[in-house]
Amino acid sequence: MSLQRLFWLAFSVLLALFLVPGWSCAAEDDEAIPTRITAERLRYSHRDHQIEFIGDVRVDRPNFQLRSERLVVLLRTLPREARPEGLSPEQDMEAQVDIEKMIALGQVFLKHEDRVGHGDMATYWVDQGVLRLEGNARVEEGGTRLEGNVITLNVEEREVDVQGRTDRRVEGMFLLPREQGAR
């Protein structure tokens, strides 16, 4: 498979990160979504099954932005039985590769509509639909904010787990409705 084809395949799957509830910005009808990704350097390793974007990484698409110092996309080869049938040899080469996990490192910033996430590192496991922000992790939506050392979001199950550190507890800021009669 050519490097260019692998590059675009990886990016289209990379965006699967945001195809799940809560962080999704995909079109309902599966139309192609314009995506711009820039970095100072791109490194692909066939042996390690990974694509790495290095230096001022920026992923921009409608209603979504990702910023980090590095972005590592770990690939896996799909077994023949997991691939679609009736593909040309060139299409089959592309269908062999899927994304296992993505890791953004260094001053990570994620934004989808009014949802924002920050951390020193973000890891997304594609099959599980789990996003983990680590190191000075913060998630904000509207007037709600959660802070901790590690924030794990299971976007498919809509579960959140926030862990503090020994020197800093978990912190949450919530805007709650005013009680009736309160002024």
C-alpha positions as CSV (number, residue, x, y, z in Angstrom):
1,M,0.0,0.0,0.0
2,S,1.4,3.4,-0.9
3,L,2.3,5.8,1.9
4,Q,-0.2,8.3,0.6
5,R,-3.1,5.8,0.6
6,L,-2.1,4.7,4.1
7,F,-1.9,8.3,5.3
8,W,-5.5,9.1,4.1
9,L,-6.8,5.8,5.3
10,A,-5.4,6.5,8.8
11,F,-6.9,10.0,8.8
12,S,-10.3,8.8,7.9
13,V,-10.2,6.2,10.6
14,L,-8.6,8.7,13.0
15,L,-11.8,10.7,12.8
16,A,-13.7,7.7,14.1
17,L,-12.6,9.0,17.4
18,F,-15.4,11.6,17.1
19,L,-18.0,9.4,15.6
20,V,-19.3,8.2,19.0
21,P,-22.0,9.9,21.1
22,G,-20.9,12.9,23.1
23,W,-17.8,13.7,21.1
24,S,-19.3,13.1,17.7
25,C,-19.2,15.6,14.9
26,A,-19.9,13.2,12.0
27,A,-22.6,13.7,9.5
28,E,-25.6,11.4,9.9
29,D,-25.5,10.2,6.3
30,D,-21.8,9.1,6.3
31,E,-20.8,11.8,3.8
32,A,-17.1,12.6,3.5
33,I,-16.2,15.4,6.0
34,P,-13.5,17.8,5.0
35,T,-10.5,17.3,7.4
36,R,-7.3,19.3,7.5
37,I,-4.3,17.8,9.4
38,T,-1.0,19.6,9.7
39,A,2.2,18.9,11.5
40,E,5.9,19.7,11.2
41,R,6.7,16.1,10.4
42,L,5.0,12.8,9.5
43,R,6.7,9.5,10.2
44,Y,5.3,6.1,9.1
45,S,6.7,2.8,10.3
46,H,5.4,-0.3,8.5
47,R,7.3,-2.5,11.0
48,D,5.8,-0.8,14.0
49,H,2.4,-0.4,12.4
50,Q,2.1,3.2,13.3
51,I,1.9,6.7,11.9
52,E,3.3,9.6,13.9
53,F,2.6,13.3,13.5
54,I,5.2,15.4,15.2
55,G,5.3,19.1,16.0
56,D,2.4,21.5,16.4
57,V,-0.2,18.9,15.3
58,R,-3.5,20.3,14.2
59,V,-6.6,18.4,13.2
60,D,-9.4,20.6,11.9
61,R,-12.8,19.6,10.7
62,P,-16.3,21.2,10.9
63,N,-17.2,21.6,14.6
64,F,-14.0,19.8,15.8
65,Q,-10.4,20.6,16.6
66,L,-7.5,18.6,18.1
67,R,-4.2,20.2,19.0
68,S,-1.1,18.4,20.4
69,E,2.6,18.2,20.2
70,R,2.5,14.6,18.8
71,L,-0.1,12.3,17.6
72,V,0.6,8.5,17.3
73,V,-1.9,6.3,15.3
74,L,-1.4,2.6,16.0
75,L,-2.6,0.4,13.2
76,R,-3.5,-3.3,13.1
77,T,-3.9,-5.7,10.2
78,L,-7.4,-7.1,10.0
79,P,-7.8,-10.9,9.3
80,R,-9.2,-11.8,5.9
81,E,-12.6,-12.8,7.4
82,A,-13.0,-9.4,8.9
83,R,-12.6,-7.6,5.5
84,P,-15.4,-6.8,3.1
85,E,-15.8,-9.3,0.2
86,G,-15.6,-8.6,-3.5
87,L,-12.8,-6.0,-3.3
88,S,-10.2,-5.3,-6.0
89,P,-6.6,-6.2,-4.9
90,E,-5.9,-2.4,-4.3
91,Q,-9.1,-2.0,-2.3
92,D,-8.3,-5.2,-0.3
93,M,-4.8,-3.7,0.6
94,E,-6.6,-0.7,2.1
95,A,-9.2,-2.9,3.9
96,Q,-6.4,-4.8,5.6
97,V,-5.5,-1.9,7.9
98,D,-7.6,-0.5,10.8
99,I,-6.8,1.8,13.7
100,E,-6.3,0.1,17.1
101,K,-5.6,3.2,19.2
102,M,-4.6,6.8,18.9
103,I,-2.4,8.7,21.4
104,A,-2.1,12.5,21.5
105,L,0.8,13.8,23.5
106,G,1.8,17.2,24.9
107,Q,-0.6,20.1,25.6
108,V,-3.6,18.2,24.2
109,F,-6.6,20.2,23.4
110,L,-9.9,18.7,22.0
111,K,-12.9,20.7,21.1
112,H,-16.3,19.7,19.7
113,E,-19.0,22.3,19.6
114,D,-19.2,23.5,23.3
115,R,-17.3,20.5,24.7
116,V,-13.6,21.0,25.5
117,G,-11.0,18.6,26.8
118,H,-7.4,19.3,28.0
119,G,-4.6,17.1,29.3
120,D,-1.0,16.2,28.9
121,M,-2.0,13.0,27.0
122,A,-5.1,11.6,25.4
123,T,-5.6,8.0,24.4
124,Y,-8.5,6.7,22.5
125,W,-9.2,3.0,22.1
126,V,-11.3,2.7,18.9
127,D,-13.0,-0.7,19.6
128,Q,-14.0,0.2,23.2
129,G,-15.0,3.8,22.5
130,V,-13.0,4.9,25.5
131,L,-11.1,8.2,25.7
132,R,-8.7,8.8,28.6
133,L,-7.2,12.2,29.3
134,E,-4.1,12.1,31.7
135,G,-2.1,14.7,33.5
136,N,-3.9,17.9,34.4
137,A,-7.0,16.5,32.8
138,R,-10.0,18.8,32.4
139,V,-13.3,18.4,30.6
140,E,-15.7,21.3,30.1
141,E,-19.2,21.6,28.7
142,G,-21.4,24.6,29.1
143,G,-21.0,25.6,32.8
144,T,-19.9,22.1,33.9
145,R,-16.2,21.4,34.5
146,L,-14.4,18.3,35.8
147,E,-10.7,18.3,36.7
148,G,-8.4,15.5,37.9
149,N,-5.2,13.6,37.1
150,V,-7.0,11.1,34.9
151,I,-10.4,11.4,33.3
152,T,-11.8,8.3,31.5
153,L,-14.8,8.7,29.3
154,N,-16.6,5.7,27.9
155,V,-18.4,7.6,25.2
156,E,-20.5,4.6,24.1
157,E,-21.8,3.8,27.6
158,R,-21.8,7.5,28.6
159,E,-19.7,6.8,31.7
160,V,-17.1,9.1,33.3
161,D,-14.4,8.2,35.9
162,V,-12.3,11.0,37.3
163,Q,-9.2,10.2,39.5
164,G,-7.3,12.6,41.6
165,R,-3.8,12.5,43.0
166,T,-2.6,12.3,46.5
167,D,-1.8,16.0,46.5
168,R,-4.9,17.1,44.6
169,R,-8.5,15.9,44.8
170,V,-11.0,15.6,42.0
171,E,-12.8,18.9,41.4
172,G,-16.1,19.5,39.7
173,M,-18.0,22.7,38.9
174,F,-21.6,22.3,38.1
175,L,-24.4,24.8,37.2
176,L,-27.5,23.5,39.0
177,P,-31.0,24.8,38.5
178,R,-32.1,27.3,41.1
179,E,-34.5,25.8,43.8
180,Q,-38.1,26.9,43.5
181,G,-38.6,30.0,45.7
182,A,-34.9,30.7,46.0
183,R,-33.7,34.2,44.9
